[in-house]
């Protein structure tokens, strides 16, 4: 009797758990479904109260209008290059800085790392004005470099990889030194290859954050052909009225690259997130 009650309680817990997960999944996916449905509606249908779920007629012209309104090819290229260079910079510089803060001893180490922690705690909007002034004085506004500039150094990446390097035994570096490696060789031949999982997670985080970055690309690049997908879509929103079906159609087109990449690298994406908390 006791075993049967335990099995029943376990089955009830499992049912409740799956029910909660299903409800959460529906809540998460509903905005995407609504976006797809809205992209196929007319403007009056998208603003109707109470709202209509299904359109009377599928309007594929919204996608045509979105493509005509924005240079999607340029925005795809700009977004791809921004993500690529930000990821490369985050991996290279954050790996070196994280290793230095974790394994090396130098004057002002704690002070410099404290500055990095302060930068992480401040909202990124604070740095927009000085960063824009620096880019403008270099004459590099409306360029790919302007998009990459805030991501050249990543405070989060430095902190994240520092914690990873601190989890690697110091004896490994000492053994490499005894085998004849200098400090640089110890870093890139011995220590860096051990951080593969953390680097994969940092790559995912950096790519997702760069893809969703809106304010900085909208500020630094005013030329429509030099905008990213997120900043270009923001121009479809009117001051007094907005064509929501066209905006949703453009959002679907902008979302396609990340969906395709996720479908291709789904296993790596999940493993990178799941192993973030592991040593």
Secondary structure, DSSP 8 states (H G I E B T S, - for coil): -HHHHHHHHHHHHHHHHHHHHHHHHHHHHHHHHHHHHHTTS-HHHHT-SS--SS-SS--THHHHHHHHHS-HHHHHHHHHHHHHHHHHHHHHHHHHHHHHHHH---TTHHHHHHHHHHHHHS-GGGGHHHHHHHHHHTT--SSHHHHHGGGSS-HHHHHHHHHHHHTS-HHHHHHHHHTT--HHHIIIIIIGGGGHHHHHHHHHHHHHHHHH--HHHHHH--SGGG--HHHHHHTTS-SS---HHHHHHHHHHHHHHHHHHHHHSHHHHHHHHHTTT--
